[in-house]
Amino acid sequence: MSRENPPFFNRLLRLAQAGSREAFGEIYELWAERIFRFCLKRTGDRELAADLTSEIFLKIWQKLPQFKGDHASFDFWAYQIARNTQNDYFRKKQMASIPLDDLPEMAAEIKNPFEAADIIFDRRLEEALSSLSDEFRRAIELRYIKDLTFGQVAKSMRKKEGTVRVILSRALRALREKLK
């Protein structure tokens, strides 16, 4: 079974919310690799990504009794916890964004100017996305990061497809403004 099987996953969620460690273990098995890859993409460090993944699942376990959604909203909720945990980590480590003026220095350190530019852009994009409303951020993530169709995004957000198209249009406009 998998997280793509809604009745199965919803049953696991309810059991885990009731305190079943076995059910939560199955949820962990279904999600651990995706969350790990999500952390690895941002950190570039396998050991740190593994530590953050553990911390994220501890938070998911602790917050699971308050979770009110189902399989469709668990996806967004879990990634939101992952993103917030990563942001907290970087804030604690005082890893400020690198100004564009530092690109040549950073490129020399990384040995690949394109990788340095990607890191800077990823940080700017992450900051811009985090400043958007939850609805805008969720719509962008579902459509462009998770590559869902408009229909799938509409279903996940429990909105009409036309409404989702309007939300995405406004969200992208707001994101462009923040990145200027």
N, C-alpha and C positions, 0 to 999 in steps of 0.2 A: 504494500500500500504506500501511498505518498501524500505529500501535502497538496497535490493537485486533485485528490479525491476528497471533495468537500465533506460528505457525511463522515468519512473515516477521520479526517482531520478535526472536524468539529467535535466528534466524540472524544478524541484525544485531548482537545482543549478543555472540555468540560471535566474530564477525569483529572487532568493536571490541576485545574482550578480547585477541585475538591481535595487536592493534596496528594494525588497519586504520583509518586516519584517515578514509577515505571512508565506512566503515560508521558511525563515530562522528559524522561530519557529518550522515548521515541521521538518526541518533538525535537529534542536536541539532535538526534541522529539525522533527522530530516533537514535540519536547518544549519547545523554547525559549519559545514563546508562553505555555504553561501555567505554566512556572516564572516567567517575567517577570510575569504577572498575579498569581501568588502573592506575589511580592516587592512588587509595586506596592500590593497591598491592605494590606500591613503598613507600608510606608514612606510611601506617599502621594506619592512623588517619582519621576518617570519616569526621570530620569538615574541616581539611586541604584539603582533597581530594575534598570536595564540593567547597571550595574556589578556588582551582586550576582549577577545572572544569569550574567554572564561568569565570575565567581569560582566560582560553583556548578558550572558545566560543566567548569571546569578541575579542580575537586576530583573530579567524577564520572569524568573521564578518568583522573586519577591513581589512583583507587581501583577502577576497573573491573576490573583483573586479579584483584582479591581477591573480587569480587562472585560469590556462589555461586548466585544465584537465576535466575529466568526472568522472562518478561514480567509475570507476576502480582505478583511481589515487587519488581520494578524500580520500580514506581509508588511504593510505600511507601518504598523505599530512597532514591530520588531526592528525594522530598519531605522525608525526614529530613535529608539533606545540606543541602537548601535552608533548612530550619528552623534547623539548627545554625549554618549560615553567617550567617543573619540574627541569631541570638542572639549570636554572636561579635561581629558588627559593632556591635550595640547595647551590648554589654558594654564594648567598646573605647571607644565614645563616651560611656560612663558615662551612658546614658539610663536612669535609674531610673524605676520606675513612679511615676505621679503619684498622690499621696494623694487620696482623695475630698474632703478639705478644700480642695484646690486647684481643684476643679471650677469654681467661679464665675470665678476668675481665668483659668483656661484657656479657659472659654467666651467670655470677653470677647476673648481673643486670637484664637480661632478664629472668632468671630462666629456660632457655631451651637452652642448648648448640647447638642443631641442628638448632634452629631458628637463633641464633647468626651466625653460620657458613653460613646459607642461606643468611643472610643479607650481610655478607662480600662477598660471591660469587656473589650475585646479583649486588653489586656495582662494583666489578671487571669486571664482564661480561658487564655491562652497559658502563663502561669506554672503554673496548676493542671494543665493538660494535660501539661506537661513534667515534672511531679513524679510522674505516674502511671507504672506499669510499662509496658514496651514493648508488652506484649500488650493491656493496657487501652487505651492510647493508639491503637494501630493499629486496634483494633476500633471505637472511637469515630470515628476519622478516616474509615475505610472506610464505615461506616454513615451517619454524619450529615454529614460534610463532603463526601465524594464521592458520597453519596446512593445507595449500593449496596443491593440487597435483602439480606435475611438469608442467602439462598442464595448470593449472590455473595460476601458477606463470608466465609461458611463455606468456600467454594472457595478464595478468596484466602489464607485463614489455614490451609487444609488441616485443617479441623476439621468436626465435625458441626454441622448447623444448630442443634440444641438446645443444644449446648455454647456456640456463639456467642451465643445468647440469654442464657445464664447469665452469660457473660463480660461482655456489654454491660450487663446489669442491675447486676452488681457494679461495673463501671467507672463507670457513671453515679452510683451511690451514692457511690463514692469521690470522684468529681468534685464532687458536691454538697457533700460534707464539706469539701473544699478551698476551695470558694467561699464558705463560710459566714463 
